[in-house]
Amino acid sequence: MVGKARGGYVKEVRLLTVNQAAEYLGTTPSTLYSKIWRREIPFVKWGRSVRFDVSDLDEMIERSKVKPRDISTPSIVK
């Protein structure tokens, strides 16, 4: 879906259904419904339907990444 924003530039927003978002995230729809209920995941309420913005899901994935530790120098435990 493409819409025109106020500044004159065009921004693409893609909304996914619960099933599509679950497949995108590699989880189940019931897990997403639980996260919606607990407000742990951003979502769009469209009438009685729930949709997920792909960019919100991508941001959530980036925030959830666990960075590896540098193990090149051994730590000394006394």
N, C-alpha and C positions, 0 to 999 in steps of 0.2 A: 504494500500500500504506500502510495506516495502522497504527501500533502505539502501545501505551501505554508511556510512559517512567516512570521511578521517581518523578518529582516529581508525577505525576498529570496532566501535560499531554500532549497528543497531538502527535506530530511525523510529518509525512508524508515518506516517503522513496520516491523513484522510481528504480528501477534499470533501466538500459538495456542491451540486448545490444550486442555489438561493432558490428553493422551499424547499429543505431539511434544509437549514440553517434557513429559515423563520419558519419552523415547530420546529426546535431545540430551537430557541429563543422565540417562541410563538408570532410571529408577522406575517406580510404579506410580500409577495415578493415585493410589491410596496414600502413598507417602506424601505426594504433593498436596492432597486434600488435608492431611494432618498439618503440614507446614503452613497452609493457608489459614487453617483454624487457629494456629498458634501465632500467626502473623510473623513467621520466620522467613517468608519469601515474598518478594514484591509481585503483585498481580494487578490486573485491570478488571474491574467489574463492569461488564457490558450487558446491561439489563439483568437477566437472571443467569447469564453465562460468566465464566471466569476465563480470562486470557492472560498470557504471559508475553511480555516484550522480550525479544531475543537479546537485546542489548542489556536489559536488566539481568537476565540469566547469565550472560557472559561476564558481567561485572561481579555477580555473586560467585561465580566460579573462580575468578581471579582473586577475590578477597579470601576465599576459602583455601587457597593453595598453601601447603605447608612447605616452607623452604628448607632445603637440606642444610645440615650443619657442615662446617669445614672440619674434616677429620684428618687433615694433613699434618697437624701438629698434635702430638699426644698430650692429653691433659694429665697432670700429676696430681694424684690423690694422696693425701697424707692422713 
